[in-house]
């Protein structure tokens, strides 16, 4: 290593002056491949801060010869270094990192939600795995049942971000998790994947505990959920009928117009309110006369919703 490179390494990793570190790091990145080996040597420094900065530089250099050393850094005694190494490996998207990242994630199996160190490590590992794309799906599904709490939540989030249909059935099973936060994230992930196989499970999740992310997921699934939502609009509990009426408006499918008009006569004022609001979103002229009748509804909020809906339909006609 030349004296100039040695000086840049010292400045980039050890200087107390942030400006000096930044300028030296930029010069090392400009050097490219020739800077990689000297920076790799610093992964063994006794100072965790130096190791952390070395990982950051390797991430910026983006050279594949850093992959194996970064995999080793996943075992670093310092959690910040482990986290940074995981995130760097995610950027490299080298599938050699998948097994060690899964092993890292499995080590969080005893994690409690308030265990912020483990949660940070598991988040870094799952974010990195999500960057790997399709090759990471099966390994993530495999570890889904091995972790719990915050770690499981992070696995669920990664599977949602990957949007791979292979995760649908395993995620549906996780909707029964005892942790409400995990159930919330799972419904959210199913919405991101947008697979119709999840529709019934999401409806049940909403009915059992008004899981708002389940309703949002049904909105994202969209048209394939319409017929099922129409079914429960007239047969479900009050709360599930509210959700169905609201979600049908958000989806915006014309098949919902007639069922929503019918729902303006529902015995529950909340359902009538959501039906009026959704008819306004749909903007169909068929709804004008029923909404005009709803201006005389016994419930004030329903009357207001009907007025807003009529105004919205009128504005669309102009």
C-alpha positions in Angstrom: 0.0 0.0 0.0 1.4 3.4 -1.0 2.0 6.1 1.6 -0.7 8.3 -0.1 -3.2 5.4 0.1 -2.3 4.7 3.7 -2.8 8.4 4.5 -6.2 8.4 2.9 -7.2 5.2 4.7 -6.2 6.8 8.0 -8.1 10.0 7.2 -11.2 8.3 6.0 -11.5 5.9 8.9 -9.8 7.5 11.9 -10.0 11.3 11.5 -12.2 13.1 14.1 -13.0 15.7 11.5 -16.1 14.7 9.5 -15.0 16.9 6.5 -11.6 15.2 6.3 -13.2 11.8 6.5 -15.7 12.6 3.7 -13.0 14.0 1.3 -10.6 11.1 2.0 -13.5 8.6 1.4 -14.4 10.2 -1.9 -10.8 10.0 -3.1 -10.7 6.3 -2.1 -13.9 5.6 -4.0 -12.4 7.4 -7.1 -9.4 5.1 -6.8 -11.8 2.1 -7.3 -10.4 -1.4 -7.3 -7.0 -0.5 -6.0 -8.5 0.8 -2.8 -10.5 -2.3 -2.0 -7.8 -4.5 -0.4 -6.5 -1.8 1.9 -10.0 -1.0 3.1 -10.6 -4.8 3.6 -7.7 -4.9 6.0 -9.4 -2.5 8.3 -12.3 -4.9 8.9 -10.0 -6.5 11.5 -9.2 -3.3 13.3 -9.7 -3.5 17.1 -11.8 -0.3 17.0 -15.5 -1.0 16.1 -15.9 2.6 14.7 -13.1 2.0 12.2 -14.6 -1.3 11.2 -18.0 0.3 10.7 -16.5 3.0 8.5 -14.6 0.4 6.5 -17.9 -1.4 5.8 -19.4 1.8 4.6 -16.5 2.5 2.3 -16.7 -1.0 0.9 -20.4 -0.5 0.2 -19.5 2.7 -1.7 -16.7 1.0 -3.6 -19.1 -1.8 -4.7 -16.4 -4.3 -5.6 -17.4 -8.0 -5.5 -14.2 -9.0 -3.8 -15.7 -7.5 -0.7 -18.6 -10.0 -0.5 -16.8 -12.8 1.4 -15.2 -10.4 3.9 -18.5 -8.7 4.5 -20.1 -12.1 5.1 -17.5 -12.7 7.8 -18.4 -9.2 9.2 -21.9 -10.5 9.9 -20.3 -12.2 12.9 -18.6 -9.1 14.2 -19.0 -8.6 17.9 -20.4 -5.1 17.3 -24.1 -5.0 16.3 -23.7 -1.8 14.3 -20.9 -3.4 12.2 -23.1 -6.5 11.7 -26.0 -4.3 10.6 -23.9 -2.3 8.2 -22.4 -5.4 6.7 -25.9 -6.9 6.1 -27.1 -3.7 4.4 -23.9 -3.6 2.3 -24.5 -7.2 1.2 -28.0 -6.3 0.2 -26.6 -3.7 -2.1 -24.2 -6.2 -3.7 -27.2 -8.6 -4.3 -24.8 -11.5 -4.3 -26.7 -14.7 -3.6 -23.7 -16.1 -1.7 -24.9 -13.9 1.2 -28.4 -15.4 1.5 -27.5 -18.4 3.8 -25.4 -16.3 6.2 -28.1 -13.6 6.3 -30.7 -16.2 7.0 -28.5 -17.6 9.8 -28.1 -14.1 11.2 -31.9 -13.7 11.1 -32.4 -17.1 12.8 -30.2 -15.9 15.7 -32.9 -13.3 16.5 -35.4 -16.1 17.3 -35.6 -15.1 21.0 -36.2 -11.5 20.2 -38.6 -9.5 22.1 -40.3 -6.4 20.6 -38.5 -4.1 23.0 -35.1 -5.7 22.2 -34.0 -2.9 19.9 -30.6 -4.3 19.1 -31.9 -7.6 17.8 -34.8 -5.8 16.0 -32.2 -3.5 14.3 -30.1 -6.5 13.3 -33.1 -8.5 12.0 -34.4 -5.5 10.1 -31.0 -5.1 8.4 -30.9 -8.8 7.5 -34.4 -8.8 6.1 -33.9 -5.6 4.2 -30.7 -7.1 2.6 -32.5 -10.3 1.7 -35.4 -8.4 0.1 -32.7 -6.7 -2.1 -31.7 -10.2 -3.3 -35.0 -10.7 -5.1 -36.6 -14.0 -6.0 -33.7 -16.2 -4.8 -34.4 -15.0 -1.2 -38.1 -15.9 -1.2 -37.9 -19.6 -0.2 -35.3 -19.0 2.5 -37.4 -16.2 4.0 -40.5 -18.5 4.0 -38.4 -21.1 5.7 -37.3 -18.8 8.5 -40.8 -17.3 8.9 -41.8 -20.0 11.5 -38.5 -20.0 13.3 -38.6 -16.3 14.5 -41.2 -14.4 16.3 -42.0 -10.8 17.5 -40.1 -8.1 15.8 -38.0 -10.5 13.7 -41.0 -12.2 12.3 -42.5 -8.8 11.5 -39.4 -8.0 9.6 -39.5 -11.2 7.6 -43.2 -10.6 6.8 -42.3 -7.1 5.6 -39.5 -8.4 3.4 -41.9 -11.0 1.8 -44.4 -8.3 1.1 -41.7 -6.1 -0.5 -40.7 -9.0 -2.7 -44.3 -9.5 -4.0 -43.8 -13.1 -4.8 -46.9 -15.4 -5.0 -45.0 -18.2 -3.3 -45.4 -16.3 0.0 -49.2 -16.1 0.0 -50.1 -19.3 1.7 -47.4 -19.1 4.4 -48.4 -15.5 5.1 -52.1 -16.4 5.3 -51.1 -18.9 8.1 -49.3 -16.0 9.9 -52.5 -14.1 10.1 -53.1 -16.3 13.1 -50.0 -15.1 14.9 -50.6 -14.2 18.6 -48.8 -10.9 18.1 -51.2 -8.2 16.7 -48.3 -6.2 15.2 -47.3 -9.3 13.2 -50.9 -9.9 12.1 -51.1 -6.2 11.0 -47.9 -6.4 8.9 -49.0 -9.7 7.4 -52.2 -8.3 6.1 -50.2 -5.4 4.8 -47.8 -7.8 3.0 -50.7 -9.8 1.5 -52.0 -6.5 0.1 -48.7 -5.8 -1.5 -48.6 -9.2 -3.2 -52.3 -8.7 -4.4 -53.1 -12.3 -4.7 -56.9 -13.2 -4.7 -56.2 -16.3 -2.6 -55.8 -14.0 0.4 -59.3 -12.4 0.1 -61.3 -14.7 2.4 -58.5 -14.7 5.0 -58.3 -10.9 5.0 -62.1 -10.6 5.4 -61.9 -12.9 8.4 -59.0 -10.9 9.8 -61.0 -7.7 9.6 -64.2 -9.3 11.0 -62.3 -10.8 14.0 -60.5 -7.6 15.1 -61.1 -4.8 12.7 -57.6 -5.1 11.4 -57.4 -1.9 9.3 -54.5 -3.3 7.2 -56.8 -6.1 6.0 -59.2 -3.6 4.6 -56.3 -1.7 2.9 -55.0 -5.1 1.5 -58.5 -5.8 0.0 -58.4 -2.3 -1.7 -55.0 -3.2 -3.3 -56.2 -6.6 -4.5 -59.0 -4.6 -6.2 -61.3 -6.1 -8.8 -60.9 -9.7 -7.8 -62.2 -8.9 -4.4 -65.4 -7.1 -5.6 -67.8 -10.0 -5.8 -66.8 -11.3 -2.3 -67.2 -7.8 -0.9 -70.6 -7.5 -2.5 -71.6 -10.8 -0.8 -70.7 -9.6 2.7 -72.1 -6.1 2.1 -75.6 -7.7 2.7 -74.8 -10.7 4.9 -71.9 -9.8 7.3 -71.9 -8.1 10.7 -72.4 -4.4 10.9 -68.6 -3.8 11.0 -67.8 -6.0 8.1 -70.6 -4.3 6.1 -69.1 -0.9 6.8 -65.8 -2.1 5.6 -67.3 -3.7 2.5 -69.2 -0.5 1.6 -66.1 1.7 2.1 -63.7 -0.6 0.2 -66.0 -1.0 -2.8 -65.9 2.7 -3.2 -62.2 2.9 -3.1 -61.8 0.0 -5.6 -64.1 1.9 -7.9 -65.6 -1.0 -9.8 -69.0 -0.4 -11.5 -70.3 -3.8 -10.4 -70.7 -2.3 -6.9 -73.1 0.5 -7.9 -76.4 -1.5 -7.6 -75.4 -3.3 -4.4 -74.4 0.0 -2.8 -77.7 1.6 -3.8 -79.4 -1.3 -2.1 -77.2 -0.6 1.0 -78.6 2.9 1.3 -81.6 1.1 2.9 -79.5 -0.9 5.4 -80.8 -0.9 8.9 -77.4 0.3 10.2 -76.7 4.0 9.7 -72.9 3.4 9.4 -73.5 1.1 6.4 -75.8 3.7 4.8 -73.2 6.4 5.4 -70.4 4.4 3.8 -72.7 3.4 0.9 -73.5 7.0 0.2 -69.8 8.1 0.4 -68.8 5.2 -2.0 -71.5 6.0 -4.5 -70.1 9.5 -4.6 -66.7 8.1 -5.4 -68.1 5.8 -8.1 -69.9 8.8 -9.8 -72.6 6.7 -11.5 -75.8 8.5 -12.6 -77.8 5.5 -11.4 -77.2 6.6 -7.9 -78.6 10.1 -8.2 -82.3 9.3 -7.4 -81.5 6.9 -4.5 -79.0 9.5 -3.1 -81.6 12.2 -3.4 -84.0 10.1 -1.4 -81.2 9.6 1.2 -81.2 13.4 1.8 -84.2 12.6 4.0 -82.5 9.8 6.0 -83.1 9.8 9.7 -79.4 10.1 10.4 -77.7 13.5 10.0 -74.3 12.0 8.9 -76.0 9.9 6.2 -77.8 13.0 4.9 -74.5 14.9 4.7 -72.8 12.0 3.0 -75.6 11.8 0.4 -75.3 15.6 -0.3 -71.5 15.3 -0.8 -72.0 12.3 -3.1 -74.6 14.2 -5.2 -72.3 17.2 -5.4 -69.4 14.9 -6.5 -71.5 13.2 -9.2 -72.7 16.6 -10.4 -69.2 18.0 -10.7 -68.1 15.0 -12.7 -70.9 15.7 -15.2 -69.7 19.2 -15.9 
